[in-house]
Amino acid sequence: MLTLYSFGPGANSLKPMLTLFEKFTLGEQFTIRQLDPRKFEHHEDWFKAINPRGQVPALEDGGRIVTESTVICEYLEDAHPTPVKLRPDDYYDRAEMRVWTKWVDEYFCWCVSTIGWHCHVSKMVENLSDDEFEAMVARIPVFEQQVKWRRAREGFPQDLLDEEMRKIAYSVRKLDDHLANHEWLAGGMFTLADICNFSVANGMQFGFAELVNKDDTPHLVRWIDAINARPATQEMFAKVPREF
């Protein structure tokens, strides 16, 4: 039995979660242990014993722990092959898939994440006193995350937010241009490239409607709708709460 420790089905948690729903049966072959980010459960000692970085997602497989969302997805393909394949067999197509997953991890996710932290995540600590906030930050194992929490609480500078919005506009245009001539991102099939990019792009047609819409990015919206229509995606959203 595989156990995925995660937040709800969004962002980095969505990547291995949707991969599991595509490949296996919930309750028979895998379980989801959902942590509440509002309670900072990922910084509790019991979870840091699982992942010392205090970050989700983390996958437990027979007592072994695998971390990093995209790595977990590849691990599931390697260690638990099923009739559902999420990587192309052709080595060139597989390399193209990894170019797209690398781009998500190093570029697309970060610019969207900063805006998300500015608009939503920072509100999780706005009512804490300085002492309460510093006590919370002290529990975070990763120094860079401590810095990000402090910056979020203080407010990100406007020039940084403007630059991140520029990157988001570039990213959605890059995806729409590619999807104008391709049903899926790599290898002519639904792959981890689609799952990893969907983890960031899904919902942008609502949260960034001025950038992602049927008039300006019809191919991207078509692709988002197609993934949302997949049985595994619908089952995931039906069975895993998006928020507590």
C-alpha positions, -999 to 999 in steps of 0.1 A, spaced: 0 0 0 13 34 -11 7 64 12 8 99 -1 12 127 24 -1 159 8 -22 190 9 -53 192 -13 -54 184 -50 -35 215 -62 0 227 -71 28 203 -62 5 180 -42 -16 174 -73 12 160 -94 17 126 -76 -20 126 -65 -33 126 -100 -6 102 -111 -18 78 -84 -55 82 -94 -45 76 -131 -26 44 -123 -42 28 -92 -74 24 -72 -78 45 -41 -82 25 -9 -69 -7 -26 -35 3 -38 -29 37 -23 -42 61 4 -40 98 8 -31 113 42 -41 149 39 -24 175 60 -39 209 69 -17 237 59 -36 262 81 -25 242 111 11 240 97 9 202 101 38 198 77 60 214 103 50 191 131 77 168 145 58 136 134 58 147 98 94 160 98 104 125 109 89 114 75 104 143 55 130 163 74 124 193 50 89 196 64 74 197 29 46 179 11 41 158 -10 59 128 4 53 92 -7 57 62 16 63 29 -2 70 -1 21 88 20 47 108 40 21 101 77 16 103 95 -17 100 133 -18 99 160 -45 67 160 -65 80 153 -100 105 128 -87 76 109 -70 57 108 -103 87 93 -121 93 69 -92 57 56 -96 63 49 -133 96 31 -125 87 12 -94 50 5 -100 44 0 -138 7 -5 -147 -12 -7 -180 -17 30 -177 15 46 -190 23 82 -183 56 84 -201 63 78 -238 83 48 -248 103 67 -273 134 82 -257 132 115 -276 96 119 -266 104 111 -231 132 137 -231 106 162 -244 83 153 -215 111 159 -190 118 193 -206 83 203 -198 83 189 -163 117 207 -156 102 239 -169 73 236 -144 96 230 -115 121 258 -123 100 285 -139 62 282 -143 54 270 -107 76 297 -91 60 328 -107 24 315 -100 34 305 -65 47 340 -56 14 356 -66 -5 329 -47 16 336 -16 9 373 -20 -28 369 -24 -37 339 -3 -9 322 18 2 353 36 -33 356 51 -27 325 71 -4 344 94 -18 379 93 -35 376 127 -5 361 145 15 383 169 52 388 162 61 362 188 36 337 175 48 342 139 84 338 149 76 306 168 59 292 137 88 302 115 113 285 139 96 252 132 103 254 94 134 233 86 143 250 53 159 284 57 146 297 23 111 289 33 116 309 65 126 338 43 96 334 21 72 334 50 88 366 64 86 383 30 50 372 25 40 386 59 58 419 52 44 421 17 62 413 -15 77 444 -33 56 456 -62 84 453 -87 88 416 -79 50 411 -83 51 429 -116 80 407 -128 62 375 -117 30 386 -136 52 391 -167 65 356 -163 30 342 -159 18 360 -191 48 345 -209 41 311 -195 5 309 -206 14 321 -241 41 295 -243 16 268 -234 -11 280 -257 12 283 -287 25 248 -282 -10 233 -277 -23 250 -308 -5 222 -327 -5 194 -301 -33 177 -283 -9 169 -254 24 184 -244 48 156 -253 49 123 -273 14 126 -287 -1 112 -255 -12 122 -220 20 122 -199 35 135 -167 42 166 -186 5 173 -188 0 164 -151 28 186 -139 17 216 -160 -20 211 -151 -11 212 -114 -2 249 -120 -25 259 -149 -57 245 -136 -79 272 -122 -59 300 -139 -90 306 -162 -106 319 -130 -78 333 -109 -60 349 -139 -90 353 -163 -74 383 -179 -47 360 -192 -63 326 -195 -96 326 -214 -113 312 -245 -106 343 -265 -69 348 -258 -57 313 -249 -83 289 -265 -58 260 -269 -48 262 -232 -84 263 -221 -92 233 -243 -63 213 -228 -73 223 -192 -109 212 -199 -98 179 -214 -78 170 -183 -106 180 -160 -129 157 -181 -106 126 -175 -122 100 -152 -92 100 -129 -92 138 -125 -129 138 -117 -125 110 -92 -96 128 -75 -115 161 -71 -146 142 -59 -128 121 -33 -100 145 -20 -111 177 -3 -96 208 -19 -97 226 14 -105 216 50 
